[in-house]
Amino acid sequence: MTTLSGKTALVTGASRGLGRAIAMALGGAGANVAVTDLLIENENVDKEELAEYSILAAHFAGSEDVRTASTAETIREMNANSLGIKMDVTKPDQIQAVLSEIADRMGYVDILVNNAGVMDNMATMEHQAVKMFERDVGVNLTGAFNCIQAVWPHMRKNKWGRIINISSFVGLSGAFAQPGYGASKAGMIGLTRSLALEGARDGITVNAVLPGFIDTEAVQLHRPEMRERIEKRIAMKRMGKPEEVAALVAFLAADVSRYITGAAIPVTGGADLFVF
Ligand SMILES: NC(=O)c1ccc[n+]([C@@H]2O[C@H](COP(=O)([O-])OP(=O)(O)OC[C@H]3O[C@@H](n4cnc5c(N)ncnc54)[C@H](O)[C@@H]3O)[C@@H](O)[C@H]2O)c1
């Protein structure tokens, strides 16, 4: 499949999990891909400082599961152009610098996938720290806004663009003991629909993808009992694979999806249906 040849894509949070699978699917479809993440191989990180930001980030930092540069290498082996770059979605200056580097080496970004996210703030209301609630919204929602704002002028000028926001089905269902996560993912749906209205004039489609439970490295950290409970409540009785979400993203990124905008599409194996 080479439906994306000639297009340049940027995927955030792509060092592992869903983001990595999405980057590979876009590369497989022929796009030039910027694989970006807060974490990159061979960097010196202060784990204690990182743990203040996210316990999951501190858990993965320095491990073999950080594959930002190596994913770009794998995509190059598939005969597509690719760069692995460190980028924090909460830092607009860093986003601008990364966009200039991408423009110099692969052209302007035509396809943006906002996948970077944090999902490790779990506490019931009396134990929620406002700082962590703000972190959830700051990364998952404002982070997506920052990236969209940075790529928007070129997409408008070019009269073509694809924004794909990786929200979650819990943006609709709610997430127990994760008010910041649930609110930020619901916010991404509102952001998607609002910007779809603006983008419609300029050939830019803006859609949200709502994954259910997907078997990524982060989700594999659940205890086996929890995993079993989760699988029981999914109609298909199994978690999804990252590639099963990435396939929809690749479709939404292609020209053929041009009449789909403002949509929030579940990829859940029926986890959002009534199950008994
Ligand atoms: N796995 C699931 O079951 C599931 C379900 C619904 C939605 N999602 C969403 O899909 C996305 C990916 O999920 P995953 O399971 O692969 O999670 P993950 O934690 O493995 O991946 C998130 C990635 O985002 C990166 N990141 C964190 N903060 C960042 C920042 N400030 N700037 C840039 N990158 C940052 C992390 O380093 C990591 O590589 C997330 O947005 C998540 O909320 C996942």
The ligand as an SDF file (V2000), in Angstrom:
LIG
                    3D

 44 48  0  0  0  0  0  0  0  0999 V2000
   -3.5140    1.2100   25.5200 N   0  0  0  0  0  0  0  0  0  0  0  0
   -4.7930    1.4480   25.6990 C   0  0  0  0  0  0  0  0  0  0  0  0
   -5.5450    0.5700   26.1540 O   0  0  0  0  0  0  0  0  0  0  0  0
   -5.3770    2.7960   25.3540 C   0  0  0  0  0  0  0  0  0  0  0  0
   -6.7770    2.9210   25.3450 C   0  0  0  0  0  0  0  0  0  0  0  0
   -7.3410    4.1420   25.0040 C   0  0  0  0  0  0  0  0  0  0  0  0
   -6.5260    5.2030   24.6790 C   0  0  0  0  0  0  0  0  0  0  0  0
   -5.1750    5.0730   24.7100 N   0  0  0  0  0  0  0  0  0  0  0  0
   -4.3620    6.2450   24.3890 C   0  0  0  0  0  0  0  0  0  0  0  0
   -3.4380    5.9160   23.3730 O   0  0  0  0  0  0  0  0  0  0  0  0
   -2.2220    6.6280   23.5730 C   0  0  0  0  0  0  0  0  0  0  0  0
   -1.0690    5.6390   23.6430 C   0  0  0  0  0  0  0  0  0  0  0  0
   -1.3350    4.6440   24.6030 O   0  0  0  0  0  0  0  0  0  0  0  0
   -0.2660    3.5230   25.0070 P   0  0  0  0  0  0  0  0  0  0  0  0
   -0.9860    2.4120   25.6490 O   0  0  0  0  0  0  0  0  0  0  0  0
    0.6390    3.2660   23.8650 O   0  0  0  0  0  0  0  0  0  0  0  0
    0.4870    4.3220   26.1870 O   0  0  0  0  0  0  0  0  0  0  0  0
    2.0190    4.5740   26.5280 P   0  0  0  0  0  0  0  0  0  0  0  0
    2.0890    5.1550   27.8840 O   0  0  0  0  0  0  0  0  0  0  0  0
    2.8140    3.3460   26.2780 O   0  0  0  0  0  0  0  0  0  0  0  0
    2.4380    5.6430   25.4240 O   0  0  0  0  0  0  0  0  0  0  0  0
    2.3490    7.0140   25.6010 C   0  0  0  0  0  0  0  0  0  0  0  0
    3.5710    7.6440   24.9950 C   0  0  0  0  0  0  0  0  0  0  0  0
    3.4860    9.0680   25.1860 O   0  0  0  0  0  0  0  0  0  0  0  0
    4.7430    9.5320   25.6030 C   0  0  0  0  0  0  0  0  0  0  0  0
    4.6040   10.7990   26.3340 N   0  0  0  0  0  0  0  0  0  0  0  0
    4.1890   10.9970   27.6120 C   0  0  0  0  0  0  0  0  0  0  0  0
    4.2290   12.2950   27.9140 N   0  0  0  0  0  0  0  0  0  0  0  0
    4.6730   12.9430   26.8080 C   0  0  0  0  0  0  0  0  0  0  0  0
    4.9290   14.2980   26.4980 C   0  0  0  0  0  0  0  0  0  0  0  0
    4.7420   15.2800   27.3990 N   0  0  0  0  0  0  0  0  0  0  0  0
    5.3770   14.5990   25.2630 N   0  0  0  0  0  0  0  0  0  0  0  0
    5.5830   13.6240   24.3430 C   0  0  0  0  0  0  0  0  0  0  0  0
    5.3770   12.3270   24.5730 N   0  0  0  0  0  0  0  0  0  0  0  0
    4.9150   11.9890   25.8020 C   0  0  0  0  0  0  0  0  0  0  0  0
    5.3230    8.4230   26.4470 C   0  0  0  0  0  0  0  0  0  0  0  0
    6.7310    8.5240   26.5780 O   0  0  0  0  0  0  0  0  0  0  0  0
    4.8500    7.1840   25.6790 C   0  0  0  0  0  0  0  0  0  0  0  0
    5.7970    6.7780   24.7190 O   0  0  0  0  0  0  0  0  0  0  0  0
   -2.3970    7.4370   24.8450 C   0  0  0  0  0  0  0  0  0  0  0  0
   -2.8220    8.7450   24.5080 O   0  0  0  0  0  0  0  0  0  0  0  0
   -3.5140    6.7010   25.5620 C   0  0  0  0  0  0  0  0  0  0  0  0
   -4.2410    7.5370   26.4180 O   0  0  0  0  0  0  0  0  0  0  0  0
   -4.5830    3.8790   25.0370 C   0  0  0  0  0  0  0  0  0  0  0  0
  1  2  1  0
  2  3  2  0
  2  4  1  0
  4  5  1  0
  4 44  2  0
  5  6  2  0
  6  7  1  0
  7  8  2  0
  8  9  1  0
  8 44  1  0
  9 10  1  0
  9 42  1  0
 10 11  1  0
 11 12  1  0
 11 40  1  0
 12 13  1  0
 13 14  1  0
 14 15  2  0
 14 16  1  0
 14 17  1  0
 17 18  1  0
 18 19  2  0
 18 20  1  0
 18 21  1  0
 21 22  1  0
 22 23  1  0
 23 24  1  0
 23 38  1  0
 24 25  1  0
 25 26  1  0
 25 36  1  0
 26 27  1  0
 26 35  1  0
 27 28  2  0
 28 29  1  0
 29 30  1  0
 29 35  2  0
 30 31  1  0
 30 32  2  0
 32 33  1  0
 33 34  2  0
 34 35  1  0
 36 37  1  0
 36 38  1  0
 38 39  1  0
 40 41  1  0
 40 42  1  0
 42 43  1  0
M  CHG  2   8   1  16  -1
M  END
$$$$
